[in-house]
Amino acid sequence: MSDQTVTAGSSPVSSPEGWGYWAQVAARAAADRLGRDTTIIDVGDVISVTDYFVITSGNTARQVRAIAEEVEEQLMILGGPKSLRVEGRDDHRWVLVDFGGFVVHILNEESRAFYDLERLWSDCPRITWDPS
């Protein structure tokens, strides 16, 4: 995947930072809705379907839904990529928002502890980001 051009709807959007920049925007959007322990993992060298995972959690199904909506809304407002698909909206235990170059995982606390994605991807580098 190219790290220089992302697609917002049907028009290309360029950013010097590429997918990593938009993953950080998504992480900040999650933080705005009080997403807990938000982490960005660089998985691009390990899997070919995406470059980054953004992992965060909410305390309730309502908060998980609010985080997912905020991530999509902030990326749209800022001219970022549009989500390609969203899964898990039926029960809001684990919502996955796929933007192509990065995937946002929003889990409730129980699901996050059970699946422990950070442990699964512990050999991949973490990306430092500023929540403000």
Secondary structure, 3 states (H helix, E strand, C coil): CCCCEEEECCEEEECCCCHHHHHHHHHHHHHHCCCEEEEEEECCCCCCCCCEEEEEEECCHHHHHHHHHHHHHHHHHCCCCCCCEEECCCCCCEEEEECCCEEEEEEEHHHHHHHCHHHHCCCCCEECCCCC
